[in-house]
Amino acid sequence: MVIACKLGDCELYWALAVVILLILMLAGIWFLQRFYAKATLETALVRTGMGGRRVMTDGGCVALPILHQVQRVSMQTTTVPVSRTGREAVLTSDQLRADIAMEFELRVAPDDAGRIARSGDVFAEVLGGSLVNAVQSAAANRSLSDIHLNRAEFTSEVSALVSDRAQQIGLALVSTSLIAVDQSDLSQRDENNAFNASGMRRLAELVAEERKARIEIETTTEVAVRERMLTQHKRQIELK
């Protein structure tokens, strides 16, 4: 009788232990699902609060309410366009205005994800002024024709300027592309502006030189044709 009771108690204890274990497992699953944050291939995690700042580009961490704050940082590449055309055209070394359109591909540097808690949609706001400054600085050292003929060198110079600034705020420059470059229309600009006046004069000189060269070529060609016709006419007379 005593042995039977003891066996029954053991079975009861085991059943109770299994129930408790299941409850603990369910509670653990609920806890992890509720308070465990995971990084993905597209986003990194930055946890602040108790324990200090912790950055995770792989794996995850426990984030408890009140004690921690978690922010997701996009690790995807974002394209930021920069267009300086019309009244905002950049000034070149030969005092001409150039319409330039470029594209910059940027992303958060993996090692600096904890230093910059920003997503790709605000890259233009963060680096907008620096991108424009880099384009203007590189254009100021080159003529309009030089930018067009040496597009790769111009792009590399702009990339170097942008990359330095991007690294300072935890971003990485992936690529830089020069989409379009052309002479801006100076006829609509203020002639009282010293830069515009100099550019207009330079443009007038270039147009005049090209026109003079074209007229010389046309005149030389016409003279050569007439001389050829005269020679043929004399030869016909001699034959007759």
Secondary structure in CASP SS format (residue, H / E / C, confidence):
PFRMAT SS
TARGET T0000
AUTHOR 0000-0000-0000
METHOD secondary structure of the structure
MODEL  1
M C 1.00
V H 1.00
I H 1.00
A H 1.00
C H 1.00
K H 1.00
L H 1.00
G H 1.00
D H 1.00
C H 1.00
E H 1.00
L H 1.00
Y H 1.00
W H 1.00
A H 1.00
L H 1.00
A H 1.00
V H 1.00
V H 1.00
I H 1.00
L H 1.00
L H 1.00
I H 1.00
L H 1.00
M H 1.00
L H 1.00
A H 1.00
G H 1.00
I H 1.00
W H 1.00
F H 1.00
L H 1.00
Q H 1.00
R H 1.00
F H 1.00
Y E 1.00
A E 1.00
K E 1.00
A C 1.00
T C 1.00
L C 1.00
E C 1.00
T E 1.00
A E 1.00
L E 1.00
V E 1.00
R E 1.00
T E 1.00
G E 1.00
M C 1.00
G C 1.00
G C 1.00
R C 1.00
R E 1.00
V E 1.00
M E 1.00
T C 1.00
D C 1.00
G C 1.00
G E 1.00
C E 1.00
V E 1.00
A C 1.00
L C 1.00
P C 1.00
I C 1.00
L C 1.00
H E 1.00
Q E 1.00
V E 1.00
Q E 1.00
R E 1.00
V E 1.00
S E 1.00
M C 1.00
Q C 1.00
T C 1.00
T E 1.00
T E 1.00
V E 1.00
P E 1.00
V E 1.00
S E 1.00
R E 1.00
T C 1.00
G H 1.00
R H 1.00
E H 1.00
A C 1.00
V E 1.00
L E 1.00
T C 1.00
S C 1.00
D C 1.00
Q C 1.00
L C 1.00
R E 1.00
A E 1.00
D E 1.00
I E 1.00
A E 1.00
M E 1.00
E E 1.00
F E 1.00
E E 1.00
L E 1.00
R E 1.00
V E 1.00
A C 1.00
P H 1.00
D H 1.00
D H 1.00
A C 1.00
G C 1.00
R C 1.00
I C 1.00
A C 1.00
R C 1.00
S C 1.00
G H 1.00
D H 1.00
V H 1.00
F H 1.00
A H 1.00
E H 1.00
V H 1.00
L H 1.00
G H 1.00
G H 1.00
S H 1.00
L H 1.00
V H 1.00
N H 1.00
A H 1.00
V H 1.00
Q H 1.00
S H 1.00
A H 1.00
A H 1.00
A H 1.00
N C 1.00
R C 1.00
S C 1.00
L H 1.00
S H 1.00
D H 1.00
I H 1.00
H H 1.00
L H 1.00
N C 1.00
R H 1.00
A H 1.00
E H 1.00
F H 1.00
T H 1.00
S H 1.00
E H 1.00
V H 1.00
S H 1.00
A H 1.00
L H 1.00
V H 1.00
S H 1.00
D H 1.00
R H 1.00
A H 1.00
Q H 1.00
Q H 1.00
I C 1.00
G C 1.00
L E 1.00
A E 1.00
L E 1.00
V E 1.00
S E 1.00
T E 1.00
S E 1.00
L E 1.00
I E 1.00
A E 1.00
V E 1.00
D E 1.00
Q E 1.00
S C 1.00
D C 1.00
L C 1.00
S C 1.00
Q C 1.00
R C 1.00
D C 1.00
E C 1.00
N C 1.00
N C 1.00
A H 1.00
F H 1.00
N H 1.00
A H 1.00
S H 1.00
G H 1.00
M H 1.00
R H 1.00
R H 1.00
L H 1.00
A H 1.00
E H 1.00
L H 1.00
V H 1.00
A H 1.00
E H 1.00
E H 1.00
R H 1.00
K H 1.00
A H 1.00
R H 1.00
I H 1.00
E H 1.00
I H 1.00
E H 1.00
T H 1.00
T H 1.00
T H 1.00
E H 1.00
V H 1.00
A H 1.00
V H 1.00
R H 1.00
E H 1.00
R H 1.00
M H 1.00
L H 1.00
T H 1.00
Q H 1.00
H H 1.00
K H 1.00
R H 1.00
Q H 1.00
I H 1.00
E H 1.00
L H 1.00
K C 1.00
END
